[in-house]
Amino acid sequence: MMALLWAQQIMLEKKTYEQVPRLLKEQVKEILIDSGYEELVTE
């Protein structure tokens, strides 16, 4: 659930992938890629 909220915030450009807590990064990355926002995943 938290990963989805983070992903939505990134899609809306209110947060960046770098701001995602370490434990949620993989889940958020998967959601962003599945949603077609792979360009927002920067490591």
BELZIHU-V63156 format. One record per pair of residues at least 12 apart in sequence whose C-alpha atoms are under 7 Angstrom apart, sorted by the first residue. I is the first residue (numbers start at 1). GAP is how many residues later the second one is. Records with the same first field share a line. If there is no record, write none. Layout:
# BELZIHU-V63156
I->GAP  GAP
This chain:
# BELZIHU-V63156
3->21  24  25
4->24
6->14  22
7->21  24  25
17->23  24  25
29->12
